[in-house]
Amino acid sequence: MTAELKRSLLILTAVTLVTAWFSALFYFPDEHYQVLEFMSHKLGITPAAALPWEFTARIRPWTQPLIYYAIARPLLGLGVSDLFTILWILRLLTGLFSLATLAAFARALLPTLPGDVEKRAFLRYLPLFGFLPYLFVRTSSETFSAAFFALGLALAMGPQTAARLALAGLLCGLAFECRYQTALMTLGLFAWLAIVARVRIAALGAFIAGGVAALALGALADRWGYGVWVFPPFDYFNVNILQGVAARTFGREPFFAYFYLLPATGFFAITLVVMAGMIAMWLRNPRHPVSWASLPFVALHVAVAHKEARFLFPLAILATSFPVLGFSPLLPRGRHAFARIWQWRHSWAAKATTALSLVFMAYLAVYPFGVRPHMPMARYLYRHDPGAVVSLAPVFESYPMVRPAHYQPRQVSGPQLAALLDKGPVLFLSETPLPPPGIKATLLYSEFPLTRFGYGDAGENFIRGYTGFAAKARFLKLLPLHWYTLYRLERSATMRS
């Protein structure tokens, strides 16, 4: 079993390393604004006025920004001044931390699986969860909380001594200090320890003590970040749950929304398998700690009005166990039916699901597609500082921590652009891979990789098709797609005459 685990982890490690290098973007803005910009503020780069409203409201935790600060500050002191290099190091270390946690979780899970066939299946199929490398390198609260909690759960599933449970409580508390919603996972785990595992009172007390220690560390981190003593978890709960700010601002979804929000990616097939396995696990394996930890967490998010797929990402590491914990034919309840389902892993449908997951994992490793961030353009601007730039669309301001000192974007109209061209060359930022028609254009940089080979029209056509699909499938809440492209425009001699 050890050799199979090492082989699977080596595959995931290789893909994670590649993904960390190329994944110079974020999945959702909170990954950048609520974590990296907070860190940048303490580094003296991002002014407080440029931080999001959550900073003034004091509802975000500082534990993860503090950890990143402790890494970035020495790097700056050693002369690593390029912030994108520092961000790559942070992604890399986050990915390695997540991989180490997956290894610990896998070792702790194996003794709880019902048979040798299930154990081998779990180990062999780990690399087939293609979404893992992409999520592992995200500098998001979801990734950090997933790693901390899975590590705490792994400790709790082993020998339940007071020392181990104290450390497990500390890790679960740190997961909470990264993302408050994981409190439901910790409560579920604590209930399992007390009710199913029947852990001694002293050991339960050690678990609680570890969690309290994590809260104390989080309070110190919040005091360091905000400069005053605050308790952000309460304010976060008050603003987003009691006052319903998130639901009013970002919309409400039906209780079944996760059934279409989660599969709305290239990993839709493996995601559907994981979701089905999760439900089967709750019904057929109700005494397992993963069931106790995941059920209240999912139930809370189903009940909350505002829903996003990323809200369930803290389950990413645990999700690798859902299929085997739910579909095993050795479990009670529906053995005959699930014996047939278990055999489907050799079917053509299973092979197609596997192939699709691996292809999209490889795709995201070298080209981390995203419709939100535009970090590639931000990196180009940061390293070249072009100065004055004009655009026919709303300007791209870049991000506070990496905004060039002389970068001055300005939105202009068509006649204004023509007037500027009469005076000389203009740096033009387009939202698509193509420049304005009828003007001499020299490509400087494009987020669409095929533009440099003369296939910018392919990106233009893709944007058009994507926009049409997003308009028809509004329930998926797909955001607008842009590939920012920087051109040097000038009037040719022919056009002047």
C-alpha positions, 0 to 999 in steps of 0.5 A, a space after each residue: 500500500 505504501 508504494 501505491 500511495 507514494 506513486 499517486 502522491 508523486 504524480 500529484 506532486 509533479 502536476 502541482 509543481 507545474 500548476 504552481 508555476 503557471 497558475 499566476 491568477 486566482 479563482 475568486 477575488 477573495 483569494 487575492 483581496 482578502 489574503 494577499 492584499 492584507 499581507 501586502 498592507 502589512 508589508 507596507 505596499 498596499 495602502 489601507 484605502 485600497 483594501 476592500 470594505 471588509 478591512 474597515 468592517 474588521 470581519 476577515 481573519 488575519 491568520 493566513 495573511 500573517 503566515 504569508 507575511 512571515 514568508 514574504 518579509 524574509 524574502 524581501 529582506 534577502 533581495 527578492 523584490 519581484 512580488 510575482 516571484 514571491 506570489 509563486 513561492 507562496 503558491 508553491 508552499 501552499 501546494 506542498 502543504 496541501 500535498 503533505 496533508 493529503 498524505 497524512 489523511 490518506 494514511 489515517 483513512 486506510 485502516 478505516 476502509 472496509 477491504 483491501 480492494 477498497 484500499 487499493 482503489 482509494 490509493 490508485 484513484 487519488 491522481 484522478 481527482 484532477 481538481 486537486 492540484 489547481 485547488 492546492 496552489 490557491 492562496 485562498 482561505 478555502 485551501 488553507 482551511 481544507 489542509 488544516 482541518 484534514 490534518 486535524 481529522 487525520 490525527 483524530 482518526 489515529 490513537 486518541 490520546 490527549 496529546 494527539 487530540 490537543 494537536 488535532 483541536 489546534 489544527 481544527 481551530 486554525 482551520 476555523 481561523 482561516 475560514 469560519 464556516 469550518 466550525 461546522 466540520 469541527 463540531 461534527 468531528 467533536 460529536 463523533 469523538 464523543 458519541 461514536 469513538 467514546 473518547 475519554 473526557 480528558 481527551 475531549 478536554 484536550 481537543 477543546 483546549 487545542 481549539 481554544 489555543 488556536 482562537 487565542 493565536 487567531 486573536 493575536 493575529 487579528 490584533 496585529 492585522 487591525 491594530 486593535 482587539 477585535 473578534 471578527 468571527 462574530 462580526 462576520 456572522 452578524 454581517 453576512 448571516 444575521 444582516 444577510 449582506 452576502 445574499 442581498 449583494 450577490 444573490 440568493 439561490 435555491 437549496 439545490 443550487 450546489 447540484 448544478 454549481 459544483 459540476 459547472 466546470 471541466 471536472 463535471 463528471 468526476 464532481 458528479 461521482 464525488 457528490 453521489 459518493 458523498 450522499 451514499 456515504 452519509 446513508 451507508 457509512 453514518 458512523 465514519 468521522 468523514 460523514 460526521 464532519 462533512 454532513 453539518 458543513 454541507 447542510 449549513 451551506 445548503 440552508 444559507 441563501 447565497 451559494 457559490 461552488 467555492 464555499 464547499 472547497 474546504 471539503 476537497 481533501 476529504 472528497 477523495 474518500 467519498 466514492 470508496 466510503 459510499 460505494 463499497 459493496 462491503 458496507 451494509 444497506 444496499 449491498 447487492 445494488 452497490 456491488 453492481 455500482 462498484 463494478 462500474 469503475 471498470 466501465 467505459 463511462 468510468 474510463 471516460 470520466 477518468 480521461 476527462 479529469 486528467 485532460 482538464 487537470 493537465 490543461 489547468 496545469 499549464 494554462 489556468 483558465 479563469 474569467 475573473 483575475 487577469 493576473 497575467 496582464 497585471 504581471 506584464 504591466 508590473 514588470 514593464 510599467 508602460 505608463 499611459 494606456 488607453 482603452 475603449 472599454 472600462 479601464 483595467 486598474 490592475 491590483 494595488 500590491 502590483 500596480 506599476 508606479 507610472 501606470 495611468 489607464 484611461 477610457 476614451 471614445 472612438 473619436 478621442 482615440 483617433 485624435 490621440 493617434 494623430 499626435 503619435 503612437 498610443 498604447 492600447 489595452 483591448 478586452 479581446 485579442 484583436 485591436 481596433 480595425 483599420 489601424 496599424 497595431 503591434 502586439 506587445 502582450 496578450 493573455 490569449 496565448 495564440 494571439 502571438 501566433 496570429 490567431 487572435 480571431 480564435 480568441 475573439 470567436 471563443 469569447 463570442 460563443 462563451 458570451 452567448 452561452 452565459 446569456 442562455 445559462 444565467 443560472 450558472 452565474 458565469 462572469 464575463 470573459 475577457 483576454 486583455 491584450 496590449 497593442 502599440 497603435 499608430 497611423 501608417 503612412 498610407 492612412 495619413 495621406 
